[in-house]
């Protein structure tokens, strides 16, 4: 039997995963060569863990009456928005490489005398 003064453990785990997701996403933005190749997949995995544990924590909190609902909701939002940002940045990078290569190729043909 738990009292209502305890914070749900899954909410804490979810918040920790969401914090790791945010840190991993921000480290992927640092201009270190190939940092995004490591940081973005780890941000997706920890974001998924934050989402799953956050929803499970909300379910447990509803049943047990423990504290941590706000922490679980914040974790869900942080995890989901970070995952969305990773998908957007990855898509933009792929588009830049695809269209940028064609632009440079066409530019090379135009510069020849």
N, C-alpha and C positions, 0 to 999 in steps of 0.2 A: 504494500500500500504506500503510495507516494503522497507527500503533502503538496499543497499548492505553492509552497515557497521554493520548490526545486525547479531548476531550469532543465528543460528537456535535453537529453544528451544528443539526440539526433539533430536538434536545432543547432547545438554547438558545433557538431561535426559538419553540418551543412554550411554554417557560417565560415568555418575554417577552409572548407573546399572552395567556397565562393571567393574568399580572400586570396587563396592560391591561384584561382582562375584569373583574377584581376592582376595579380603580380606577374603571372606568366604572360598574359596578353600585353602588358606594358613592356615587359622585357623583349617581346617580339618586335616592338616598335623601335627599340634602340638600334641605331645604325651600326650594328656589329654584323659582319658578313655571316650569313646563313643562320642568324639567331631565330628568325621566324620559322625555319624548318624544324626547330626543336620546340620552340615556345608555343606556337599555334596548336600543334596536336595535343600538347599537354594541357593547354587552356581548354580545348574542347573536351578532353576526358574529365578534368576536374570540374568543368562547368556542368557536364552531364551528371557527375556525382553530386554536385550541389543541388541540382534540380531534383534528382530522385530522393536524396535524403531530406530535402526541404519539404517535399510533398508528404513523405512518410512522417516527418516530424509534425506537420500540421494535423495529420490524421491522429497521431498519438496524443497530441496536445488537446484535441477536441474530446477525446475519450477520457483522458486522465485529469485534465484541468491544470496541467503544469504550466509554468511560464515559458516564454521563448517564442511565442507566436510571431512577434515583430521580427525577431532574428531569423526565423524560418522564412518569412515573407521577403525580407531583405536579401537573403541568400538566393531565393528563387529568382528574384529580379536581377541580382548581380550576375548570377550564372547564365541566365537566359540572354541578357543584353551583351555580356562578354562573348558568348557563343555567336550571337548575331553579328557582332563587330568583327570577329575572326572570319566569319563567312564573307562579309562585305570586303574586308581588306584583301582576302585571298582572291576573290572575284576581280577586284580592281587590279590587283597585281597581274593576274593572268591576262586580263584585257590589255593592260599596258604592254606586256611582253608581246602579245599577239599582234596588236595594231602598231606598236612601236617598231617591231621588226619589219613590217611591211612599209612603214613610213621611211625608215632608214634605207631600205632597199630601193624604194622609188626615188629617194633623194639622191642616192648614188648615181642612178641613171640620168637624172636631170643635171648633175654637175659635170658630166663628161662633155668635153668640147666637141 
